[in-house]
């Protein structure tokens, strides 16, 4: 659905937010979802009434004015909050559409650092040094109490009371679950494990969520997860969750020379994808850029041959050091290979990547538009040298409006061939 400035929203508080929670938002969540999403979260809190239960009705124009953000950025920020469990959104269509935004607490640090997705993504986004700095802020400090005696009084030793107090339902913190969904085909998983080994009752909702999350973050398919799962089933046929985490991590680090999961196997985050509905040829190309990981995109460009370690290192630097999004990296790969005779020249890539980063490019569409502008400048120079350039058809500004030529159609089919 299209978000409009006149659309109404109401904020409902589902939890209790402390000053410690606000510090955790900045330290743990902001490196993952960005400052705009955190700002939106805190702005929605400010809309609550004095009882902090429910806000009055506001328009989204109210948010646009307060935050100095356009609607598209607001929507992306909202979806980022939804993805990490800080916000739940309900929608009601009407002449003026209505939204309900339910606010939830950030996870406590202990749960956050044990979460199979959030913890790894935080590490990837911050890098080892910054991650260790954050960890040091939350580590438990143990004091030496040798020689000391605990003389603390219990409550009954200090107070006496015979008053009967009625019970009330007191508001407590509420958290939303943060899980990857539909990563594993559980029918295939069950059928691939002998019945005398696995007790199917062990595959409860919580265990399935863990398996999906681990498969997502470690880029494992159903059959590979089934193989790892077998080694974690105890003599009663139940899955040892702690052992599953350990075995999955060990497997990944073994095949990746001790490295933690990287973003080269991840496609564009949902909140940065183009809304569905456009059936133009350009939209189909954007779909490929957005729904393919840089690893698979480059592998397809190499006609199915896996990228070299050198190429993988370059992809990791683009994604983790420069913080380019997967779709933007895919556009960059396509651009450079076509402009540089199918060679990934590091210096050339770093020059373009640095420019795109400074320009704040996050989406495939923005990257394509910027590439198109840059290519026009190059063409002006080439015309003076009577040099003809071979360029991707999506560089053309009028691409959406025109029918594809035979050559352009062939080019698009080549681009999409490996991802149908």
C-alpha positions as CSV (number, residue, x, y, z in Angstrom):
1,X,0.0,0.0,0.0
2,X,1.1,3.6,-0.7
3,X,1.8,5.7,2.3
4,X,0.3,9.2,2.1
5,X,1.0,12.3,4.3
6,X,-2.7,12.5,5.2
7,X,-2.8,8.9,6.5
8,X,-3.6,8.7,10.2
9,X,-1.5,6.8,12.7
10,X,-1.9,6.0,16.4
11,X,0.9,4.8,18.7
12,X,0.2,2.1,21.3
13,X,2.7,1.4,24.0
14,X,3.1,-2.4,24.6
15,X,6.0,-2.1,27.0
16,X,8.1,-0.1,29.4
17,X,11.1,1.9,28.1
18,X,13.9,2.7,30.4
19,X,16.9,4.9,30.1
20,X,19.0,1.8,29.8
21,X,16.9,0.7,26.9
22,X,17.6,3.9,25.1
23,X,21.3,3.4,25.6
24,X,20.9,-0.1,24.1
25,X,19.1,1.2,21.1
26,X,22.0,3.5,20.3
27,X,24.8,0.9,21.0
28,X,23.2,-2.3,19.7
29,X,20.4,-1.5,17.2
30,X,21.6,1.7,15.5
31,X,24.6,0.0,13.8
32,X,22.1,-2.4,12.3
33,X,19.1,-0.3,11.3
34,X,20.5,3.2,11.1
35,X,19.9,6.5,12.8
36,X,16.7,7.4,10.9
37,X,15.0,4.2,12.2
38,X,16.1,4.9,15.8
39,X,14.9,8.5,15.5
40,X,11.5,7.3,14.2
41,X,11.2,4.9,17.2
42,X,12.0,7.7,19.7
43,X,9.7,10.2,17.9
44,X,6.8,7.7,18.1
45,X,7.5,7.4,21.9
46,X,7.2,11.2,22.2
47,X,3.8,11.0,20.6
48,X,2.4,9.0,23.5
49,X,0.1,10.7,26.1
50,X,1.2,11.4,29.7
51,X,0.1,7.9,30.8
52,X,2.2,6.4,28.0
53,X,-0.5,4.0,27.0
54,X,-1.9,5.4,23.7
55,X,-1.3,8.5,21.6
56,X,-3.9,10.6,20.0
57,X,-4.3,10.4,16.2
58,X,-1.6,12.0,14.1
59,X,-1.1,12.4,10.3
60,X,2.2,11.2,8.7
61,X,2.7,14.8,7.7
62,X,3.3,15.4,11.4
63,X,6.2,12.9,11.3
64,X,7.6,14.4,8.1
65,X,7.7,17.9,9.7
66,X,9.2,16.7,13.0
67,X,11.9,14.5,11.5
68,X,12.5,16.4,8.2
69,X,12.3,13.2,6.3
70,X,10.4,12.2,3.1
71,X,7.7,9.5,3.1
72,X,9.8,6.9,1.4
73,X,12.5,7.3,4.1
74,X,9.9,7.1,6.8
75,X,8.5,3.9,5.4
76,X,12.0,2.3,5.1
77,X,12.7,3.3,8.7
78,X,9.4,1.8,9.9
79,X,10.1,-1.5,8.1
80,X,13.6,-1.6,9.6
81,X,12.1,-1.3,13.1
82,X,9.6,-4.0,12.3
83,X,12.4,-6.3,11.1
84,X,14.3,-6.1,14.4
85,X,11.2,-6.5,16.6
86,X,10.9,-2.9,17.9
87,X,7.6,-2.1,16.1
88,X,4.5,-3.9,14.9
89,X,2.3,-2.2,12.3
90,X,-1.5,-2.7,11.6
91,X,-3.2,-1.2,8.6
92,X,-6.8,-0.3,7.9
93,X,-7.8,0.9,4.4
94,X,-10.3,3.7,4.0
95,X,-10.8,7.1,2.4
96,X,-8.1,8.2,4.8
97,X,-6.1,5.1,5.7
98,X,-5.2,4.4,9.3
99,X,-2.2,2.8,10.9
100,X,-1.6,1.5,14.4
101,X,2.1,1.4,15.6
102,X,2.8,-0.9,18.6
103,X,6.1,-0.2,20.3
104,X,8.1,-2.9,21.9
105,X,11.3,-2.9,24.0
106,X,14.8,-3.6,22.7
107,X,16.1,-7.0,23.8
108,X,18.2,-7.0,27.0
109,X,21.9,-7.2,26.1
110,X,22.3,-10.8,27.2
111,X,19.5,-11.9,24.9
112,X,20.7,-9.7,22.1
113,X,24.3,-11.1,22.1
114,X,22.8,-14.7,22.1
115,X,20.5,-14.0,19.3
116,X,21.5,-16.0,16.2
117,X,20.9,-13.2,13.8
118,X,21.2,-9.8,15.5
119,X,24.6,-10.6,17.2
120,X,26.2,-11.7,13.9
121,X,24.8,-8.8,11.9
122,X,26.1,-6.4,14.6
123,X,29.6,-8.0,14.3
124,X,29.5,-7.7,10.5
125,X,28.4,-4.1,10.6
126,X,30.9,-2.9,13.3
127,X,33.9,-5.0,12.6
128,X,36.0,-6.9,15.2
129,X,37.5,-4.0,17.1
130,X,34.3,-1.9,17.5
131,X,32.3,-5.1,18.4
132,X,34.8,-5.9,21.1
133,X,34.5,-2.4,22.4
134,X,30.7,-2.8,22.7
135,X,31.0,-6.2,24.3
136,X,33.3,-4.7,27.0
137,X,30.5,-2.2,28.0
138,X,28.2,-5.1,28.9
139,X,30.6,-7.7,30.3
140,X,29.9,-8.8,33.9
141,X,32.4,-7.6,36.5
142,X,33.2,-10.1,39.2
143,X,34.5,-8.7,42.5
144,X,36.7,-10.7,44.9
145,X,34.6,-11.3,48.1
146,X,37.1,-13.5,49.8
147,X,37.0,-12.8,53.6
148,X,33.6,-11.0,53.4
149,X,30.4,-12.3,55.0
150,X,26.9,-11.7,53.6
151,X,25.0,-10.0,56.4
152,X,22.0,-8.7,54.3
153,X,18.6,-8.9,55.9
154,X,15.7,-10.7,54.3
155,X,12.3,-8.9,53.9
156,X,10.6,-10.8,56.7
157,X,13.5,-10.0,59.0
158,X,13.1,-6.3,58.3
159,X,9.3,-5.7,57.8
160,X,6.1,-7.2,59.2
161,X,2.7,-7.0,57.5
162,X,-0.7,-8.5,57.8
163,X,-2.4,-6.4,55.2
164,X,-4.0,-8.2,52.2
165,X,-3.4,-6.2,49.0
166,X,-5.5,-6.9,45.9
167,X,-3.6,-8.1,42.8
168,X,-3.4,-6.0,39.6
169,X,-2.2,-6.7,36.1
170,X,0.8,-4.5,36.0
171,X,2.4,-3.5,32.8
172,X,5.7,-5.3,32.1
173,X,8.2,-5.2,29.2
174,X,7.1,-6.9,26.0
175,X,9.4,-8.0,23.2
176,X,8.7,-9.1,19.7
177,X,10.3,-12.2,18.3
178,X,12.9,-11.5,15.6
179,X,13.2,-14.5,13.3
180,X,13.9,-15.4,9.7
181,X,11.0,-17.2,8.1
182,X,10.5,-20.0,5.6
183,X,14.3,-20.5,5.1
184,X,14.1,-24.2,5.6
185,X,11.7,-26.7,3.9
186,X,10.7,-28.7,7.1
187,X,8.9,-31.4,5.1
188,X,12.1,-32.1,3.2
189,X,14.1,-31.8,6.4
190,X,12.0,-34.4,8.2
191,X,12.0,-36.8,5.2
192,X,15.8,-36.6,4.9
193,X,16.3,-37.8,8.5
194,X,15.5,-41.5,9.4
195,X,12.4,-41.7,11.6
196,X,14.2,-43.9,14.2
197,X,16.7,-41.1,14.8
198,X,14.5,-38.0,15.1
199,X,11.5,-37.5,17.4
200,X,9.3,-35.2,15.4
201,X,7.9,-33.7,18.6
202,X,11.3,-32.1,19.1
203,X,10.6,-29.9,16.1
204,X,8.4,-27.4,18.0
205,X,7.9,-23.8,17.1
206,X,10.9,-22.6,19.1
207,X,13.3,-25.1,17.5
208,X,12.0,-24.5,14.0
209,X,12.7,-20.7,14.5
210,X,16.2,-21.5,15.7
211,X,16.8,-23.7,12.6
212,X,15.5,-21.1,10.3
213,X,17.6,-18.4,11.9
214,X,20.8,-20.5,11.8
215,X,20.2,-21.4,8.2
216,X,19.7,-17.8,7.3
217,X,22.7,-16.4,9.0
218,X,25.1,-19.2,7.9
219,X,23.6,-19.5,4.4
220,X,22.7,-23.2,4.6
221,X,20.1,-25.0,2.5
222,X,17.7,-27.6,3.9
223,X,19.8,-30.7,3.1
224,X,23.0,-29.2,4.6
225,X,21.1,-28.2,7.7
226,X,19.7,-31.8,7.9
227,X,23.2,-33.1,7.8
228,X,24.3,-30.9,10.7
229,X,21.1,-31.5,12.6
230,X,21.7,-35.3,12.8
231,X,24.9,-34.8,14.9
232,X,22.9,-32.8,17.5
233,X,20.1,-35.3,18.1
234,X,20.4,-37.1,21.5
235,X,19.6,-40.7,22.4
236,X,15.9,-39.8,23.0
237,X,15.6,-38.3,19.5
238,X,15.5,-34.7,20.7
239,X,17.5,-31.8,19.3
240,X,20.1,-30.2,21.5
241,X,19.7,-26.5,20.7
242,X,23.0,-25.5,22.3
243,X,24.8,-28.2,20.3
244,X,23.1,-27.2,17.1
245,X,24.3,-23.6,17.4
246,X,27.8,-24.9,18.1
247,X,27.9,-27.4,15.2
248,X,26.4,-24.9,12.7
249,X,29.0,-22.3,13.6
250,X,31.9,-24.9,13.5
251,X,30.8,-26.1,10.1
252,X,30.6,-22.5,8.7
253,X,34.0,-21.5,10.1
254,X,35.6,-24.8,8.8
255,X,34.5,-24.3,5.2
256,X,35.3,-20.5,5.4
257,X,38.8,-20.8,6.9
258,X,37.7,-19.6,10.3
259,X,35.8,-16.5,9.2
260,X,32.4,-15.5,10.6
261,X,29.5,-15.1,8.2
262,X,29.7,-12.2,5.8
263,X,27.2,-10.2,3.8
264,X,28.4,-11.5,0.5
265,X,25.8,-14.2,0.7
266,X,22.9,-11.8,1.6
267,X,20.6,-10.1,-0.8
268,X,19.1,-6.6,-0.4
269,X,17.2,-6.0,2.9
270,X,13.5,-6.0,2.5
271,X,13.1,-2.4,3.7
272,X,15.4,-1.2,0.8
273,X,13.7,-3.1,-1.9
274,X,11.5,-1.5,-4.6
275,X,7.7,-1.9,-4.0
276,X,6.2,-4.6,-6.2
277,X,3.7,-3.7,-9.0
278,X,6.0,-2.3,-11.7
279,X,6.2,-4.8,-14.6
280,X,8.6,-2.8,-16.8
281,X,11.8,-4.3,-18.1
282,X,13.9,-2.0,-15.9
283,X,11.9,-3.2,-12.8
284,X,12.8,-6.8,-13.8
285,X,16.5,-5.9,-13.8
286,X,16.1,-4.2,-10.4
287,X,14.4,-7.3,-9.1
288,X,17.5,-9.3,-10.0
289,X,19.8,-6.8,-8.4
290,X,17.7,-6.8,-5.2
291,X,17.0,-10.5,-4.8
292,X,20.4,-11.9,-5.6
293,X,23.4,-12.0,-3.2
294,X,26.6,-10.4,-4.5
295,X,28.2,-13.9,-4.4
296,X,25.6,-15.5,-6.6
297,X,25.5,-12.4,-8.9
298,X,29.2,-12.6,-9.5
299,X,29.1,-16.4,-9.8
300,X,26.5,-16.0,-12.6
301,X,28.6,-13.4,-14.3
302,X,31.4,-16.0,-14.3
303,X,29.0,-18.5,-16.0
304,X,28.6,-20.6,-12.8
305,X,32.2,-20.5,-11.7
306,X,32.5,-19.5,-8.0
307,X,34.3,-16.1,-7.4
308,X,38.0,-16.3,-6.5
309,X,39.1,-15.6,-2.9
310,X,40.5,-12.3,-4.2
311,X,37.1,-11.3,-5.6
312,X,35.3,-12.4,-2.4
313,X,37.6,-10.2,-0.4
314,X,36.8,-7.3,-2.6
315,X,33.0,-8.0,-2.2
316,X,33.4,-8.1,1.6
317,X,35.2,-4.8,1.7
318,X,32.5,-3.2,-0.4
319,X,29.8,-4.6,1.9
320,X,31.4,-4.5,5.3
321,X,34.0,-1.6,5.2
322,X,32.2,0.8,2.9
323,X,28.7,-0.5,4.0
324,X,27.3,-0.6,0.5
325,X,24.1,-2.5,0.3
326,X,24.0,-5.9,-1.6
327,X,21.9,-4.5,-4.5
328,X,24.2,-1.5,-4.9
329,X,27.2,-3.8,-5.0
330,X,25.4,-5.9,-7.7
331,X,24.8,-2.8,-9.9
332,X,28.5,-1.9,-9.3
333,X,29.7,-5.3,-10.4
334,X,27.5,-5.2,-13.5
335,X,28.7,-1.7,-14.3
336,X,32.4,-2.4,-13.9
337,X,32.4,-5.7,-15.8
338,X,30.7,-4.2,-18.8
339,X,32.9,-1.0,-18.8
340,X,36.2,-2.8,-18.1
341,X,36.2,-5.8,-20.5
342,X,34.8,-8.3,-17.9
343,X,37.6,-7.5,-15.4
344,X,37.1,-6.4,-11.7
345,X,39.8,-3.8,-11.5
346,X,40.1,-3.0,-7.8
347,X,41.3,0.6,-8.2
348,X,38.4,1.3,-10.6
349,X,35.9,-0.3,-8.3
350,X,37.1,1.5,-5.2
351,X,36.9,4.9,-7.0
352,X,33.3,4.4,-8.0
353,X,32.3,2.7,-4.7
354,X,33.7,5.7,-2.8
355,X,31.7,8.1,-4.9
356,X,28.5,6.1,-4.5
357,X,29.0,5.9,-0.7
358,X,29.5,9.6,-0.4
359,X,26.4,10.1,-2.5
360,X,24.4,8.0,0.0
361,X,23.3,5.4,-2.5
362,X,21.4,2.5,-0.9
363,X,19.0,1.2,-3.6
364,X,19.5,-0.5,-6.9
365,X,17.5,2.3,-8.6
366,X,19.6,5.0,-7.2
367,X,22.8,3.2,-8.2
368,X,21.5,2.7,-11.7
369,X,20.6,6.4,-12.0
370,X,24.0,7.5,-10.8
371,X,25.8,5.1,-13.1
372,X,23.8,6.5,-16.0
373,X,24.8,10.1,-15.1
374,X,28.4,9.1,-14.9
375,X,28.3,7.3,-18.1
376,X,27.0,10.3,-19.9
377,X,30.1,12.3,-18.8
378,X,32.3,9.5,-20.1
379,X,30.5,9.4,-23.4
380,X,31.1,13.1,-24.0
381,X,34.9,12.4,-23.7
382,X,34.7,9.3,-25.9
383,X,32.8,11.2,-28.7
384,X,35.7,13.6,-28.9
385,X,38.0,10.6,-29.4
386,X,35.6,8.9,-31.9
387,X,35.5,5.9,-29.5
388,X,32.3,3.9,-29.2
389,X,31.3,2.5,-25.8
390,X,29.3,-0.7,-25.1
391,X,27.0,0.1,-22.3
392,X,24.1,-1.6,-20.5
393,X,20.7,-0.6,-21.8
394,X,19.6,0.4,-18.3
395,X,21.8,3.4,-18.4
396,X,19.3,5.1,-20.7
397,X,17.0,7.6,-18.9
398,X,14.1,6.9,-21.2
399,X,14.4,3.1,-20.7
400,X,11.1,2.8,-18.9
401,X,9.1,4.4,-21.7
402,X,10.6,2.6,-24.7
403,X,10.3,-0.9,-26.1
404,X,13.5,-2.9,-26.0
405,X,15.5,-3.4,-29.1
406,X,16.6,-6.9,-30.0
407,X,20.1,-6.3,-28.7
408,X,18.8,-4.8,-25.5
409,X,16.4,-7.7,-24.9
410,X,19.2,-10.1,-25.4
411,X,21.3,-8.2,-22.9
412,X,18.5,-8.3,-20.3
413,X,18.0,-12.0,-20.8
414,X,21.7,-12.7,-20.3
415,X,21.6,-10.7,-17.1
416,X,18.6,-12.6,-15.7
417,X,19.5,-16.0,-17.1
418,X,20.9,-17.4,-14.0
419,X,18.2,-16.2,-11.6
420,X,14.9,-17.4,-13.0
